[in-house]
Amino acid sequence: MSDVRHPTLRAQAIWGERRAGGTDVMDRLHHGRIAAPIVDLRDVPGLDGVGPAPGGGLRVGSAVRLAELAADERVRAGWPALADAAGGLANPQIRNVATFGGSLLQRTRCAWFRSPDFRCYKAGGTGCPAAGVDHPWHAPLSTGPCVAPHPSTLALALLAFDAKVEIEPRGLIEVAALYGDGMAAGAEHTVTEEELLVAAILPPPRPGAVSGWFRVASRGRAEWPLVEVILHLAPGFARVAVGGMHSVPARVPELEAALLAGAPLDPVVATLAASAPHASTSTRTKFPQLARAVEIVVARLGGVPAALPAPSFAPPAVPAPATPAPRGRR
């Protein structure tokens, strides 16, 4: 068992494996994948709570439990895909313990990484033993040396909503900067041992926006997805964040453009499959699944919101109020 520290200040919560809910940390500890001291965040202030952010957005603390996030009425009203995803992950027992920040920073679920018999690229080694193996859970669009898909569904929601994350002491950064390009050895994110993930900041909801989440999995509950999508659509605007296909959370601009143009999705995913760096017999099946998943979400949302046409005429002038006539004396 690793040493466990219980800091009471944010500045003390560094240099070790951070633990909040512990659903990932304790599993890796069980598999012998943790050597550093565990830094328990239970008593660190300022990491919990869901509240307003400047400008009409929402701030979600990194220690917020997934069940709490899924049930929050403000999240459900303004960012429904985030609430749906948080409420559909894993199982109720895990959602009552796992935290928002832990979901964002969890390590890869690849069996090679979690096995003590291998020392892969993400475990500090030099190669990826899974590369070249035909397996449906690999990421065909990974551009780095690791072919394991990124495990965080909630990171896809943050991408779809153009959210930012607060890293102390670095400050606010884009979600893409939190994860980098997937080339970093030994990590799935860019948070160093001297930094702490504090919160995520969601921008205000867009007028007329709708959003939804869907995943393709081998069973309905408590399973990692083969493919999953989170869509955020508004008039003239589309975000398509995709899981199961990349080694980092990623948007697919080609699908976004097709949705806005009303174009079919099959040619788009066929082009993606043709250029996929790690396509195999099994992973090629994920591309038509991706197209169907996007279509299912669009259908559930009632279609892509149409852009409102600009008025073709000048609005009528509002007449000035008439000046009342002076009253005579009685």
N, C-alpha and C positions, 0 to 999 in steps of 0.2 A: 504494500500500500504506500502510495506517495505521501509526502508530507502535505498537510492541508493548512493554509493560512486563512484567517478571517479578518481582512482589513475593514476598517470603518470609515475610511476616507477614499475618495477616488484616486488621489495621488499615490495611495498605497497599493492599489489594485493592479500591479504590474509584475513583470518577470515571473511568469508561470502560466499554467493552463487555467484559464478563467472558467469557472463553473457557476452557472445560475440554476437552471433546472437540472442539469446533469445528465440528460437523456443521451447525449452523444459522448460526453467526457467519461462517464462511468462505463459505457460500452467499450471505449478504447482502452480504458484502464484494465478492463477484464481481459482484453486481447493483448495486453502487454505493449500498447502503443503510446504510453505516457511515461516519461521519465522525469519531467520537470515537476516542481511542487504545484499543487492545486491551489488556486486562489479563489476562494469562495466569495461570491459577490452578494451574499444574502444581506449583509449589514451595510452595504455601500449605499449612501443616500443619493437621490436624484436620478435613479435609473428606472423607476416604475412610473406608472400613470399614463393616461391618454388625455390630452388637453389641447386647447387652441394654440396655434402658432401664429406669429405675426403675419398679417396680410390675408387672414381668413382660412389658412390651412390647418393642419392637424399635426401635433407632435406625439409620437408614440415612443415611450421609453423602452430601452432595450430589455428591461426585466419584466415587461408586461407578459403575462401568460397567454398562450394562444387561445385558450377558451375565453379569456376576458376580451381579447381583441376581436374574436368572432362575434361576441354578443354585444359589443358596444354599438349603440344606436347611431352615434355620429359616424362611425366607420361604415355601418351598413347603409346609411343614407347617402354619404358623399363618395365613398370608395368601395362599392359593394363587392367587387371582385376580390379585394383584399380580405374582406370579412368572410366571403365564401371559401376562399382558399384556406384561411386560418381555421375555419370550422370543419374542413373536409380532410385535413391531414391526419395521418396516423390513426389513432383511436382516442376515445374520450379520456382514458387514463393518462396518456402521453400529453394530450392537449391541456390537461389541468396542471401539468408540471412544466412542460417545455416552455421556453421563453422566446420572444420575438428576436432578440439579439442572438440567442443560441441557434435559432433556425437560420439566421443570415450567415453565421460564421462556422457552422458545422463542417466537419471534415468529410471527405468523399466516402461514400458507402461501398466503394469497390472492394470485392472480396480479397483481391491481391494485396491491397493496401492494409486491410485489417488483419491479414494473416501474419503471424510472427515468423513464418517460414520464408517470407519474401521481403526484400528491401527495395521498393520501387522508387520512382522519381519523387513522388509525393511524400515518401517516408524517409527521404534523405539519400536515396540511392541514385543510380545513374540511368536507369532504363525503365521501360514500362512492360512488364511481363504479359499484360493483357493485349498489347498491340499485336495485331495480326491474328488474334483469336476471333473466330466467328461467334459473336454473342449479341443477342438483341438488346442488352442493356448498355452497350457501349455507345459513345457519342460520335456519330459519323461526321459531324461538322467541326470536330475539335481541330484546332490549328496548332496545338502544342504537342509536347511529347506524351501527355497523359490522355487516354481515351475514355476515362470515366466521366459520365455526365455530372454536372454540378448538382448537388442535392437540394438546394434551397428553392422551394416554391415561392416563398414570400419575397425573395429577391426579384423574381419575375414580376410580382405585383408592383414593387417599387420602381422597376424599370418602366413598366407600362404607364405608371402615373407620374413619371418624371420627378420622382422624389429625390431627396438628398439625405445623406446620413451625417450625423454629428460625431466626429472622432476627436477625442480629447488627447493631446492638446492641438491636433492638426486643424480642427474646425470643420465647417460644412464642406462636403465633397460630393461629387456625382456618384451614383451607384456604380457606373462603369469604372470609376477610379478605385472603388472599394475592392473590386475583383481583378482588375488588370486584364492582361491578355491570356492568362492561363499558362504562361511560361515560367512562373515562379516555382522554384523547387521547394518542396516541403511545406507548401501552404496553398490554400484555396482563396486567399484574400490578402490584402496589403496591410492589415492592421498589425503593427509590430508589438513586441512584448512591452514596449514603453508607452503604448497607446491603449485607449479604452473606447469601445463603441458605446455611446451614451444614448442616442435616440435616432429616429428617422423623422424627417419633416416632409409631410405630404402637402403639395400645393393646393390651392382652392379648387373645388370641382369646376370643370368647364361647363359652360351653358349647353344644355341639351345632350350631355354626355351619358353614355351607358357603358357598362363593363361586365365582363363575365369570365369564368374560369372553367376549364374542362381538362380532364386527364384520361389518357388511355392506359389501362393497367390490366394485369392478368387476373385481378380480383377487385371487388368493389371497395374494400376497406383495408387499411393497414398494409399498404403495398406501395413500393416505389413505382413511379410511372415509367412506361416506355416512352411516351410523348405527353406533354401537357402544354397548354396555351393559356395565356391571359390576354384578353383583348380590352382595349380602352378606345372607344369610338365616340366621335362628336362630329358635327357638321364640318366637313373639310379636313378632318383630323383622324388619324388612325395610329395606334400603337399595337404591335403584335409581339409579345414576349414569349419565348419558346423554351421549354425545358426538355431534357432528355436527349438533346441533339448536339449540345456544345459542352465544353469543359468549363465554361463560365456562363453565368446568366446572360442571355443575349436577346436582342430584338432581331427581327427579320424584315429589313426595309422592303425587300421584294414583295413580300406578302402584304405589307402595309399599302404599297403603291397599287397592287392589284385590287385590294378592297376599295380603295378610293376611286379607281377607274371602273369598277364593276366588272373586272376581267375574271376569267376562270382561274382557279388556283392550281389545277393539275399541271399545266405547262410550267408554272413557277416552281413547284416542288420537283418536277422532273429535271429542270435545269440545275437546281440545288443538288440533287442526287448525282447528276453526271459529274459534278466538280467536287464532290465530297471527298476530303482527304482520307477518311477511314471507312469508306463504304464497304460493306461485306454482304453476303447473301442475306443474313438476318437483319442487318441495320438498314438495308434498302427498303424493307417493308415499312419502316417508320415514316418514310416520306409521304406515301398516300395516306397514312394514318394522320399525319400532320395536317394535310389538306382537309380531311374529314373533320378533325377536331375544330379547326377554324370555322368551317361551315356550320357545325353544330352550335357553336357559341353565337355566331351571327344570327342563326335562325331563332335561337332562344331570346336574343335581344330584339327581335323584330326587324332585322335588317340593319344595314349601315345607315346611320342618320344622314339625311340629305342636307346638302348645303342650302341655306336660305338664299334665294335670288336677291340681288341688289334691286332696290326700287327703280323703275324705269321712268318715274315722273317725280316732279318736285312736290313735296307735301303742300297742301293748301295753306295759304297764309291765314294766320289767326287774326281776325279783326280786333282792332283796339277797342277797349270798352268805351261805350258812348259816355260823353260828359253829361251828367244830369242837368236839366234846366233849373235855373234859380227859382225858388218858390216865392210867390207873391205874398204880400201881407193880407191877413184876413181883416 
